[in-house]
Amino acid sequence: MLAKFALCTVLAIPAFATAAKTCYSPKQASSYQNKDVCIAAHVYNIVDLADGTRFIDVCDPKASDAECRFAIISLNNDRKEVGELEQYLGQDIQIRGVVRPVNGRTEILLSNPRQFRGGAEKFRPNPELMKGFAADQNKPAVNDPAFKTGRHRHTTNPSN
């Protein structure tokens, strides 16, 4: 009996591990704002702006601008890591990322090529959390009163 259970368990693991993640269409993206999801789309065009920002156009050329409510954006400072996007032109792609609302539309920021294989966006630290901190200051990055000089945390010993 135990051998049958172990065999069933071993056979079930690959099926679970290979379960396909649900990918949504660009039209469905607005329903997943601020969520990390997979979007499946066809690449119709790559638009390269003067400032180095690139757009992967996933809207059918027959669709009006008002109907096109989703974009994939790659910023200039990620260009080297992301690489050339022309290889995706005319291809069906799947991309993972956080769907962000921007000016009545939604977008995913392409910051790392692993997003095409189900990986996460590049981590970007929140600059608000780092205010007043520099690595050469020899102090912690957290403003905890317990770390300030002249202040000591007093604890009472319940055994006294």
Buried (B, 14 or more C-beta within 10 A) or exposed (E): EEEEEEEEEEEEEEEEEEEEEEBBEBBBBBEBEEEEBBBBBBBBEBEBEEEEBBBBBBBEEEEEEEEBBBBBBBBEEBBEEBEEBEEBEEEEBBBBBBBBEEEEEBBBBBBBBEBBEEEEBBEEEEEEEEEEEEEEEEEEBEEEEEEEEEEEEEEEEEEE
